[in-house]
Amino acid sequence: MLHYPELAMPRSRTVTTVCNGRREVWNDYEEAKACFLEMMMTTDGEERDRAECVFIQLIHGLSECSDEDE
């Protein structure tokens, strides 16, 4: 367990996403969330699942979000 919960830490405005092998650095957190929400709503199947995985991580405030299993 982290000494300080990650959700209590201040969010940086920069976020890195990896979706379907494509790495992207965003300067605006809200823009990244909007992009992945739109992707979730306009796709289906595996692509939708990948976007949903990244979107959920964005909602939780992570600075690096990926659709890959670690």
CNS distance restraints for C-alpha pairs under 8 A (distance, minus, plus):
assign (resid   2 and name CA) (resid   6 and name CA) 7.43 0.50 0.50
assign (resid   4 and name CA) (resid   8 and name CA) 6.93 0.50 0.50
assign (resid   4 and name CA) (resid   9 and name CA) 7.28 0.50 0.50
assign (resid   5 and name CA) (resid   9 and name CA) 6.87 0.50 0.50
assign (resid   6 and name CA) (resid  61 and name CA) 7.76 0.50 0.50
assign (resid   6 and name CA) (resid  62 and name CA) 7.76 0.50 0.50
assign (resid   7 and name CA) (resid  60 and name CA) 6.88 0.50 0.50
assign (resid   7 and name CA) (resid  61 and name CA) 6.42 0.50 0.50
assign (resid  11 and name CA) (resid  61 and name CA) 6.65 0.50 0.50
assign (resid  11 and name CA) (resid  63 and name CA) 7.62 0.50 0.50
assign (resid  12 and name CA) (resid  63 and name CA) 7.30 0.50 0.50
assign (resid  13 and name CA) (resid  27 and name CA) 5.89 0.50 0.50
assign (resid  13 and name CA) (resid  28 and name CA) 5.55 0.50 0.50
assign (resid  13 and name CA) (resid  29 and name CA) 5.62 0.50 0.50
assign (resid  14 and name CA) (resid  25 and name CA) 7.03 0.50 0.50
assign (resid  14 and name CA) (resid  26 and name CA) 5.55 0.50 0.50
assign (resid  14 and name CA) (resid  27 and name CA) 4.53 0.50 0.50
assign (resid  14 and name CA) (resid  28 and name CA) 6.10 0.50 0.50
assign (resid  14 and name CA) (resid  29 and name CA) 6.37 0.50 0.50
assign (resid  14 and name CA) (resid  63 and name CA) 7.03 0.50 0.50
assign (resid  15 and name CA) (resid  25 and name CA) 5.86 0.50 0.50
assign (resid  15 and name CA) (resid  26 and name CA) 5.23 0.50 0.50
assign (resid  15 and name CA) (resid  27 and name CA) 6.68 0.50 0.50
assign (resid  15 and name CA) (resid  28 and name CA) 7.48 0.50 0.50
assign (resid  15 and name CA) (resid  29 and name CA) 6.25 0.50 0.50
assign (resid  15 and name CA) (resid  32 and name CA) 7.86 0.50 0.50
assign (resid  15 and name CA) (resid  62 and name CA) 7.67 0.50 0.50
assign (resid  15 and name CA) (resid  63 and name CA) 4.72 0.50 0.50
assign (resid  15 and name CA) (resid  64 and name CA) 5.92 0.50 0.50
assign (resid  15 and name CA) (resid  65 and name CA) 7.72 0.50 0.50
assign (resid  16 and name CA) (resid  23 and name CA) 7.11 0.50 0.50
assign (resid  16 and name CA) (resid  24 and name CA) 5.70 0.50 0.50
assign (resid  16 and name CA) (resid  25 and name CA) 4.41 0.50 0.50
assign (resid  16 and name CA) (resid  26 and name CA) 6.13 0.50 0.50
assign (resid  16 and name CA) (resid  63 and name CA) 6.22 0.50 0.50
assign (resid  16 and name CA) (resid  64 and name CA) 4.79 0.50 0.50
assign (resid  16 and name CA) (resid  65 and name CA) 6.24 0.50 0.50
assign (resid  17 and name CA) (resid  22 and name CA) 7.96 0.50 0.50
assign (resid  17 and name CA) (resid  23 and name CA) 5.72 0.50 0.50
assign (resid  17 and name CA) (resid  24 and name CA) 5.31 0.50 0.50
assign (resid  17 and name CA) (resid  25 and name CA) 6.43 0.50 0.50
assign (resid  17 and name CA) (resid  26 and name CA) 7.82 0.50 0.50
assign (resid  17 and name CA) (resid  54 and name CA) 7.15 0.50 0.50
assign (resid  17 and name CA) (resid  64 and name CA) 5.87 0.50 0.50
assign (resid  17 and name CA) (resid  65 and name CA) 4.74 0.50 0.50
assign (resid  17 and name CA) (resid  66 and name CA) 5.67 0.50 0.50
assign (resid  18 and name CA) (resid  22 and name CA) 5.38 0.50 0.50
assign (resid  18 and name CA) (resid  23 and name CA) 4.38 0.50 0.50
assign (resid  18 and name CA) (resid  24 and name CA) 6.39 0.50 0.50
assign (resid  18 and name CA) (resid  54 and name CA) 7.79 0.50 0.50
assign (resid  18 and name CA) (resid  65 and name CA) 6.27 0.50 0.50
assign (resid  18 and name CA) (resid  66 and name CA) 4.55 0.50 0.50
assign (resid  18 and name CA) (resid  67 and name CA) 6.41 0.50 0.50
assign (resid  18 and name CA) (resid  68 and name CA) 7.85 0.50 0.50
assign (resid  19 and name CA) (resid  23 and name CA) 6.70 0.50 0.50
assign (resid  19 and name CA) (resid  50 and name CA) 6.49 0.50 0.50
assign (resid  19 and name CA) (resid  51 and name CA) 6.92 0.50 0.50
assign (resid  19 and name CA) (resid  54 and name CA) 7.18 0.50 0.50
assign (resid  19 and name CA) (resid  66 and name CA) 5.97 0.50 0.50
assign (resid  19 and name CA) (resid  67 and name CA) 5.43 0.50 0.50
assign (resid  19 and name CA) (resid  68 and name CA) 7.75 0.50 0.50
assign (resid  20 and name CA) (resid  47 and name CA) 7.81 0.50 0.50
assign (resid  20 and name CA) (resid  50 and name CA) 7.09 0.50 0.50
assign (resid  20 and name CA) (resid  67 and name CA) 7.07 0.50 0.50
assign (resid  26 and name CA) (resid  31 and name CA) 7.69 0.50 0.50
assign (resid  26 and name CA) (resid  32 and name CA) 6.40 0.50 0.50
assign (resid  28 and name CA) (resid  32 and name CA) 6.54 0.50 0.50
assign (resid  29 and name CA) (resid  33 and name CA) 6.39 0.50 0.50
assign (resid  29 and name CA) (resid  58 and name CA) 7.93 0.50 0.50
assign (resid  30 and name CA) (resid  34 and name CA) 6.13 0.50 0.50
assign (resid  31 and name CA) (resid  35 and name CA) 6.15 0.50 0.50
assign (resid  32 and name CA) (resid  36 and name CA) 6.32 0.50 0.50
assign (resid  32 and name CA) (resid  58 and name CA) 7.96 0.50 0.50
assign (resid  33 and name CA) (resid  37 and name CA) 6.03 0.50 0.50
assign (resid  33 and name CA) (resid  55 and name CA) 6.20 0.50 0.50
assign (resid  33 and name CA) (resid  58 and name CA) 6.36 0.50 0.50
assign (resid  33 and name CA) (resid  59 and name CA) 7.52 0.50 0.50
assign (resid  34 and name CA) (resid  38 and name CA) 6.12 0.50 0.50
assign (resid  35 and name CA) (resid  39 and name CA) 6.19 0.50 0.50
assign (resid  36 and name CA) (resid  40 and name CA) 6.10 0.50 0.50
assign (resid  36 and name CA) (resid  51 and name CA) 5.64 0.50 0.50
assign (resid  36 and name CA) (resid  52 and name CA) 7.25 0.50 0.50
assign (resid  36 and name CA) (resid  54 and name CA) 7.24 0.50 0.50
assign (resid  36 and name CA) (resid  55 and name CA) 5.68 0.50 0.50
assign (resid  37 and name CA) (resid  41 and name CA) 6.33 0.50 0.50
assign (resid  37 and name CA) (resid  51 and name CA) 7.54 0.50 0.50
assign (resid  37 and name CA) (resid  52 and name CA) 7.55 0.50 0.50
assign (resid  37 and name CA) (resid  55 and name CA) 6.58 0.50 0.50
assign (resid  38 and name CA) (resid  42 and name CA) 6.17 0.50 0.50
assign (resid  39 and name CA) (resid  43 and name CA) 6.03 0.50 0.50
assign (resid  39 and name CA) (resid  48 and name CA) 6.90 0.50 0.50
assign (resid  39 and name CA) (resid  51 and name CA) 6.28 0.50 0.50
assign (resid  40 and name CA) (resid  44 and name CA) 7.44 0.50 0.50
assign (resid  40 and name CA) (resid  47 and name CA) 7.98 0.50 0.50
assign (resid  40 and name CA) (resid  48 and name CA) 4.95 0.50 0.50
assign (resid  40 and name CA) (resid  49 and name CA) 7.59 0.50 0.50
assign (resid  40 and name CA) (resid  51 and name CA) 5.58 0.50 0.50
assign (resid  40 and name CA) (resid  52 and name CA) 5.94 0.50 0.50
assign (resid  41 and name CA) (resid  48 and name CA) 7.68 0.50 0.50
assign (resid  42 and name CA) (resid  48 and name CA) 7.98 0.50 0.50
assign (resid  43 and name CA) (resid  47 and name CA) 6.41 0.50 0.50
assign (resid  43 and name CA) (resid  48 and name CA) 5.26 0.50 0.50
assign (resid  44 and name CA) (resid  48 and name CA) 4.72 0.50 0.50
assign (resid  44 and name CA) (resid  49 and name CA) 7.58 0.50 0.50
assign (resid  45 and name CA) (resid  49 and name CA) 6.47 0.50 0.50
assign (resid  46 and name CA) (resid  50 and name CA) 6.22 0.50 0.50
assign (resid  47 and name CA) (resid  51 and name CA) 6.32 0.50 0.50
assign (resid  48 and name CA) (resid  52 and name CA) 6.05 0.50 0.50
assign (resid  49 and name CA) (resid  53 and name CA) 6.19 0.50 0.50
assign (resid  50 and name CA) (resid  54 and name CA) 6.53 0.50 0.50
assign (resid  50 and name CA) (resid  67 and name CA) 5.25 0.50 0.50
assign (resid  51 and name CA) (resid  55 and name CA) 6.04 0.50 0.50
assign (resid  51 and name CA) (resid  67 and name CA) 7.32 0.50 0.50
assign (resid  52 and name CA) (resid  56 and name CA) 6.09 0.50 0.50
assign (resid  53 and name CA) (resid  57 and name CA) 6.54 0.50 0.50
assign (resid  53 and name CA) (resid  66 and name CA) 7.34 0.50 0.50
assign (resid  53 and name CA) (resid  67 and name CA) 5.59 0.50 0.50
assign (resid  54 and name CA) (resid  58 and name CA) 6.25 0.50 0.50
assign (resid  54 and name CA) (resid  65 and name CA) 5.47 0.50 0.50
assign (resid  54 and name CA) (resid  66 and name CA) 5.56 0.50 0.50
assign (resid  54 and name CA) (resid  67 and name CA) 5.68 0.50 0.50
assign (resid  55 and name CA) (resid  59 and name CA) 6.24 0.50 0.50
assign (resid  56 and name CA) (resid  60 and name CA) 6.43 0.50 0.50
assign (resid  57 and name CA) (resid  61 and name CA) 6.56 0.50 0.50
assign (resid  57 and name CA) (resid  62 and name CA) 5.85 0.50 0.50
assign (resid  57 and name CA) (resid  65 and name CA) 5.75 0.50 0.50
assign (resid  57 and name CA) (resid  66 and name CA) 7.90 0.50 0.50
assign (resid  58 and name CA) (resid  62 and name CA) 5.74 0.50 0.50
assign (resid  58 and name CA) (resid  63 and name CA) 7.67 0.50 0.50
assign (resid  58 and name CA) (resid  65 and name CA) 6.65 0.50 0.50
